[in-house]
Amino acid sequence: MDEVLAALRGIFSDLRVERLSVTWPADDDNVWFISREGGAEMQLDSRENGQLPFLLESDISMVEVDDAGLAVETLTAWLRG
């Protein structure tokens, strides 16, 4: 997860990343919301501790990837619109 977020921040200076805030320790907090200024919001889900595979979701698509590079490539395309 760190690799994906670092790569996206290197591509998009206006990237916003927010991790889901949960109420209970048993709740799944492996969910991040990613967006750019004025752009659509994407959702990135991972296994525990940010491990693969990642589930990438946008308003128009949902895809599961098992490679960080592919996650960056897919999210970059979506964030560019």
Secondary structure, DSSP 8 states (H G I E B T S, - for coil): -HHHHHHHHHH-TTEEEEE---SSTTS---EEEEEETTS--EEEE-SGGG-S-EEEE-SS-EEEES-HHHHHHHHHHHHH-
